[in-house]
């Protein structure tokens, strides 16, 4: 135990740092959507609801990955049902990833003058690696559980211990569906090189198991868990490979050169530079092991999803064990080369060992300053880990929400509310309205479609009316008040582009006959359907006219009153309708102020839209007609 004391102390300090930083960031509202998904899924598992989550709304309530290892966390939720369990588990796993690296370095450097020091320095370099810290502060993700598992699989492979390798590879397969590619590489490595302690036929068997497992996951396990949903991530992130795993495999096998333009893009090459640079690119000299990382690197760099090729993302933990085992092999190769040049009896020069240690310390320290999120780096922001007034306001607003209530919440609050059966982000459009909505009034919230403006899927659209329940700092808690089914309008022929009017309802009305007093105001909710590309900002407006005949379809100069604005009073301009969840129908409220001198009688509301930049109206009621008749409004005294 005593020879390992420096490493044990280092490990305890490293894990403590990872745990504390993750918990502080969570308290400061620095976590979000993904942590909420995992928390709700595991919380549901702990209550007997199998692989269910409402946060991945496109799956109809079911989880969208195959990650059976999450079930092993369930007993911890029986002991302490808290989202922070996941952050602690993740920090422990990331920190323990240094253990197999340290043990293998000690074994490999046995007999070196500074061997034990070098092994401890390499473990310290792993614990300080920017990619590790960024993953730790990126919510919770299952791939962060891989470093100790994959590390011990590599340890078994390089020390001739097949049983260790098989056990930990099997555990790795439980982490995520796409690890079967790395499993396949292990098989090919063993079959091609026949490492000590392994038979080549073992490698062939592993490769067969990997392919079989891959097929079972994609075509049996995954559809069973998601109730028939095909695997979506190829089409989402690799559209140039087709829309399914089969099409991707066909392209890669028949036209592998198609990958090259996607691999040599400048941002992706910079990712490789910042990933390998802290270790002075030495892992590349340990090529037998680095080969195992190639599929993961290619998988990440071919994606259209930028976080997959960034040292700030959560996708890098599976690469770290391979990098550091490659570093250890590289140092051994350098030692052998020096001895071959200076003679077999030459000692591994102290100056070279000290130089290697110094360069590693400089490389990792420099990269920590460049890319890490913690203290001592250029990216460190103290407010990211502090209980500032915004955080205190959020805690007060969260305390007002009953534990069994359904909620639609902004991303930073999702993991603080996720242990309930129905929770959504404000981007979702659930058919059944939530009891509460939590919003934040801040510039950063602009640009994302907020739930009240995107109608729930289905037709005719339903408007869910919410009233302000509480306000704390920038946060607003809205409580559901009423569900109003809107009156549908017939589709014009030919369909109008890029917008058409789908439905409407008069708000604050006791019956179907819309009535308002002169001098008062009438609230009209319109449902606009996206029917074409919305690459321009449109202003939506309503005119109240005396004429309800087709002759008024282009507007009359004697409008009684009118209103107009961009959707959501500018919070949700039409150019945003093309982003995020692409809602097919968006709701917009118009308020008609009726002049006090308006004579009693029946008037007619007409709706229209015009290009904010040019003022040109779009056709709504047919060819040449720029207004669409909504219906009558009776003005009384």
N, C-alpha and C positions, 0 to 999 in steps of 0.2 A: 504493500500500500504506500509506503513512504516514497519510493521512487516516482510514484504517480501523483504525489500530493500537489505539485505545481499545476498539473493539468486539471486535477479535481477542483482546485480553487478557481482556476480559469473558467471551467465549465459552469460552476455555481454562479460566478459573477456574470458570465455571458447569458445564462438562462434568466437570471434575475433581471438583467437589463432588458431582455426581450419581453419578459412578462410585464414588467412595470411600464415600459413605453407603450405596449399594446393596450393595457388597461387605461392609462392616462389618455391616450388618443381616443379611445372609445367613450370615456366620460366627457371628453371635449367635443363630442359629436363628429369625430373624424372617421367613423365607420359608416357603412351604408348598406346598400341593397343586397349584395352577395352574402354578407354576414347574416342578414335577416333570412335569406332563403335557406341557408344551412341550419340556422337556429330553428326555424319553424318546422323544417323537415324532420330534424332529429327529435324535437319536442313532440311532433305528431307520432313518430315511431315509439317514443316513450309512453304514449297514451294509446297504442294499439292501432293507430291509423297509418297504414303502410305506404311509405314513399308519397306523401301528399304535401302539397304546398300551393297556396293561392297566389304566391308572389310571382311564379312563372306562369303568367295568365294564359299564354298561348297553348299550354298543355291541358287545359281544362281541369286544373287542380292537382295534376300529378307532377312529380319531379322529372327533370329532363336529362339526367345522367345515370350511368350505372356505376355506383360507388358503394358496394356492400360494406366496406370498412367503416362507414359511418355508423353502422349498427353497433360497433364495438364501443361507441361513445355513449350509447343509450344508458348503460348502468350509471354513468356519471351524472346524467340528468335525473335519475331516480334519487341520487344522493343530494344533488344541488341543481335545481332546475333554473339555470341562469345562462344567458348568452355568453357571459364571460368565461364559462367553461371552455368554449371553443377557442377563445383567444389564448388561454393558458395551455391547452393541449397543443395548439399550433406552435407556440413559443418553445415548449418542451421538445417537440419533435424536431424543430429546426436546430435547436441547441444540441440535442443528442446526435444530430448528424455528424458532429465532430468526433464522436467516439470511435466508430470504425476507422476513420481516417487516422486518428491518433494511434490506435492499436497497430494498424498496418505500418505506419511510419516508424514506430518503435521497433517493430519486427524487422523491417527492411534496413533500418539504420543501425542495427545491433553491431557493436564493434567499432562504430565511428567515434572519433574523439568527442565531437559535439552532437552525436546522434540524438540523445534524449532532448537536448535543447532544441535541435532542429525540429523534432517531432512536435514539441510543445509550441514552437513558433508557427508551424503549419496549422495546428489546431486553432491557434489564436487568429491566424489569417482567415481561416474559415469563419470563425465567430464574428470577425469584423468586416466580412465581405459585404459590400453595398447591396448586392442582389439579395442576400439573406435578409438584411434589415428592411428593404423595400417590400419583400414578400411578407414579412412579419406584420407590417403596417398596412397591408392591402386586404382588409377584412379578414375572413377565414376562407381558405381554399384547400381542398383535399390534397392537392399536389405537394403542399407543405409537409405532409406526413411521410413523403418518400425518402428524404435524405438518410435517416437511420436505416430504413428497410433496404433501400438500394445500396447504401454503403456496406452493410453486412453481406449482401449478395455479392458485391465486388470483392469483399474481404475473403469470402469463401472461395470465389473463383481464383483469386491470385495466391491463395495459400493451399490450394489443393484439397479443399473440404467441400465435397459435393453436397453433403446433407445440409450444411449451412446455406449454401447457395440456393438449393431447391426450396427450403423453408421460406427464406426471405423473398425469393422471386414470387412464390405463391402469394405471400402477403401483398407484394407490390401489385399483383394482378387485381387484388380486391380494391385498390385505391381509385382507379379510374379506367374507363373502357379503353382508352387509347394507349395504355401501357403495354398492351400486347405487342406493339411494334418493337419496343425495347426488349421485351421477352424473346421475340423472334431473333433479334440481333445477338442475344446471349447464345441462342442455339447455333446460329451460323458461326459465331466466334469459336465455340467449342468444337464444332464439326470441322472447321478449317484449320485451327491451330493445335487442337488436341492438348490443352494445357495439362500440367502435372496433376494427377488425381482424377482426371476426367477421361472418359472414352469418347472417341469421335461419334460413335453411334448414339451416345447420350445427347450430343448436340443436335443430331438429326431428329431424335425423339422430341426434344424441347421445341425445335422449329415446327414440327407437326402439331404439337400441343398448342403453340402460340397461334398458328393459323386457325386451328379448330376453335380455340377460345374466342378469337376475333369474330369468326362467323356466328358463333352461338350468341355472343353479346349483341351484335348488330341485328340479327334476324330472329332471335328467340327472347333473350333476357330483356333487352332494351324495349322492344315493342310490348312485352308483357307488363313492364313497369309503367310505361306511358300509355297503356291501353290502346296500342295500335299505331302510335305516331311514328312515322319513319324518322331515322336519324337525321337531324336538321343541320348539323354543324358544317358539313361539306358545302352545302348551298349557301350558307350564311357567310362563311369566311374564305372559301375557295371556289368562288363561282366560275372561274376559268377552268376548273377541273370537272365541271358538270354539277349535277344536283343530287348525287348519291355516291355512296362508297364504291359502287360498282363502276360508275363512270370515271371516278377519280383513279381507280386502279387501272382501268383500261388506258387512260391518257398517259399515266406515269410509266406503264409497261411498254406502250407502243411509241410514245413520243417523249422520252425523258428530257430531251433537249429543251422542251418548252419551259422547263423550270428555270433555266438560266437567267432570263430577264428579271424574274421575280427575286432572285437571290443576290444579284449584284447591284441592287439599288443602294444609293449612298446611305440612307438612314439605317439600312440593315447591316451594311458593312461597318458603320459606326457602332452598332450594337455588338458585333463581334469584337471590335477593338476594345470596347469598354467592359466586355465580359472576360476576355482573355488577358487584357493588358495588365491588370493588377498582379497577375502571376508571371509577368514578363514573357508571356506566350510559351513558357516552358512546358505546360501540359501537352503541347503539340508534339514534343519529343517522346512522350509516352503514348505513341500512336496506337499500340495494340488495344489500349483501354479507351482512348479518345474515339476510336472507331465506333464504340458502342453509343456515343453521344450524337453521332452524325444524324440518325433518323429524327431525334428530337429537335436538333438544330434546324434541319431542313423543314420539319413540320411547322416549327414556329415561324421561320423566315418566309415560307411560301404563303402565309396567311395575309389576307387583306385587313385583318384586325390588328391595328398598330400595337396595342398592349402586349401582343405575343412576341414582339421583337424589341423589347425595351428593358433595360436593367432596372427601371422603376416598377416593373410589373410583378405579378405573382406567378409567372410561368417558369421562372428560372430554377427553383429548388431541385427539380429532377436532374439538372445539369451539374449542380455543385459537387456531388460525390465523384462523378466521373472526372471533373476538372482536377480535383485535389488528389485523387488516386493517380491520374496522369502526371501531376506534378511530382509525386513521390517517385514514380518510375523514371521520370526525366532526370531527377537528381542522381539516381543510381546509374543511368546511362552516362551522365557527365563524369561521375566518379570512375567508371570503368574506362572511359576514353582517356582520362588523365593518367590512370595507372598504366594503360597500354602504351601511352606515349612516353611515360617516365620510367617504365619497367614495372614488373609485377611486384617487386618488393617495395616500391615507392609508397609512402603513406599518403592518404587522402589529405592534402595540405590544409593546415589549419586556416591559412589565409583565405583559401577558396571557400571553405565552409563558412567562415565568418563573413566573407563577402556575399555569399548566397543569402545568409540570414539577413544581412543588412539590406540587400536589394529587395528581398521579399517584404521586409518591414516598410521600406520606403514606398514600394509599389502599392501595397494594400492601404497604407496611410494616405497616400495621394488619391487613390480612387475613393476612399471613404470620404475625404473632403469634397471630391467632385460629385459623387452620386448618392451618398447615403443621406437619410433624412434626419439623423439624430444630432445631438450636440457635437460641436467641433467641425461640422460640415457647412458648406456654403448654403445648403438648402434648409438648414435648421430654422424653424419658426416656433418660438416659444408658445405662441397662442394655440398652436396645434395640439398642445398637451396641457393647456391651462383651463381652469374653470372661470372663464370670462363671463361678463353679464349676459351674453347671449346664451351661454350654457345654462346659467341659473334660470333664465326665463323659460328655456325649454323644459327644464326639470319641473317647474311649476305648472306648465301647460300639460305635461304628461301625467302629472298627478291627478288631473281632472278627468282622465279617461278611464271608465270602468274596465276592469280586467277582462270581462267577458264581452265587451263591445267590439263590433267590427269597425275597422278604420282604414281610411285611405291616407297615406302619409308621404311627406317629402322624404327623399332618400336618407338624409342623416338621421332621421328619427325612426326609420324602419326597424333596425335591430333593437331598438329600445321598446318596441311594441309587438315584436314578432311571435311571442308565445301566446297566440290566440288562433282560433280556427279560420278566421277570415281577416286577412290584412292585405292591402294592395298598395302599390305606389300610386302617386297621383297621375301617372301616365296610363294606368289601366282603365278599362271600361267595363266593370262588372255589371251583369244583368240585374242582380239584386243590389240595391244601393247599400252603402255602408252607413253605420250609425253616425260616424263622425268623419270629418276631413280635417287634417292638420296642414296648414300652409305657412309659408314664411314670406314676408314682404321684404324682398331684397333684390338688388339688381342681378345677383347671380341666379335667381330663380327664373328670370325672364328667358324666353327662348324654348322652354319646354311646355308642351301642352298640359294644362292643368285640368284635372278631372271634370269640374263643372262645365267646361266649354266643349269637351268631347263627349258626344252622346254615347250611351251604352250601345253595344252591338245589338242589332235587331231592328225591325220596322213594324209599325210606325215608331218613331223615336219617342222616348220618354224623358221628360225633364224632371230631374230630382232637385227639389228646392231645399236649400240649406240656409240656416240662420246663424248669425254669430252667437256663439255660446260663451266664449271667453277670449281674452287677448292678454298676452304677456310679451313685452318687448316686441320683436318683429314677428312673433308667432300668432296665428289666428286659429282658433278651434271652432269649427262649424258643425252644427247638429242638424241631422236630417229632419225636415219639416213635412214635406209632401212629395208624392210622385204624381206627375201630371202627364197623361198620355196625349201627345200632340195630334192635331188634326192633319192628316196627310193631304198633300196636293198632287194632282195628277201630273205625270211627267209630260213635258211638252214634246211635240214632234216637229222637227227633229230635236233630240236632246241638246240642251244648251251647253256650251263649253266656255270656261273651265269650271263654272259653278252652276248649280241649279237649286231651286228652292224646293225642299222636300216636304216640309210640314210647318205648322205654326200653332201657337196657343196664346190667348190673351191671359195675362196673369192678373191676380187680385180680382177675379170675376166670380160672382156667386153662381152664375149659370152660363149657358152657351151664348146668350145674347150679350155682347160686349157693350158696356155702357160706361160713360164717364161724364162728370159734371164739367161745365165750362169753367175754366180757371184751374182745373185739376190736371192730372196726368194719367195716361194709359200706358201700361207696360206690355210690350209685345215680344214674345220669344219666337225666334225664327230658327229653323233647322236647315242649314245649308249643306248640300251634298257636293263633294269633290268629284268632278266629272272629267278633269283634264289636268295637265301640269300646272302647278301654281308657282310659277317662278317670278311672279310680280305681286306687289302689295295692292290689295283691293280694299276700298272703303265700301261698307255696306250701309244702306240708307233706307228710310221709309218716308213716303209722302202721304199725307192725308188729304184726299181730294173730294170734291163734291160729286164727281162723275165716277161711276163704277162700270161704265160700258167699255168695249174694246177700243173706243176712240181715245181713251185716256192712257193707253198702254205706253205712250211715250212721254207722259207727264203733261201737266197743264200749268200755265203761269200763275193761276190763282189758287195755289196750295193753301189749305187752312193752316197747316203746320208741318214740320218735318224734323227728322233726326237722322244722324249719321255718324259713323266712327269706324275705326278698324276693329276687328273682332276682339272682344274682351277689353275694350277701351285701350287697345294697343298692346295688351299683354300677350296676345296670340295672333299676330298678323298672319295673313294667308300663306306667306312663304314658309312659315313653320309647319303648316299642315303636311308638308312633304317629308318631314323628319320624324324621328322617333317611331311612334306607333301608327302613324299615317291614319288617323281616324277618318272613316268614310263620311261621317256626318258630324258637323260642329255646330253648337248652339250659340246664338248671339241675341242678346237682349237689346231692344230699342225702347226708348222712353219718349212718348209723344206728349209734349206740353201743349195743352189746349188753351188758346187765348181766352181770356174772361169774356170778351165781347162776341164769341162765336155763337151764332144763332142756333137754337135747338134744331135737331134733325138728324138724318142718317148720312154719314160720310163713309168714304171707302179708303182703306189702307192699301197702298201699293208699295212693293219692295223692289229695290234695284241695287246694283253694284257698279263701281267705276274704278278704273285704274288710278291709283293715287298719284302716279307720276305724270300721266298725260291728261287725266280727266275724262278719258273715253269710257263710255258705259259699255257693259257687255249685254248681249241679248239674253232675255230671260223668258219672255212670253211667246216666243216664236220669231220667225224671220222679221227683222226690222223693229221688233218690240223690245224696249229696254226696261219695262216695268212688269212686274207680276202681281196680279190681283190677290190680296190676302183675304179680305172680307170686310163686312160693314162694321162701323163703330157708331153707336148712337150717342149723341151729345145732348145732355139735358141741363136744365137750370137747377 
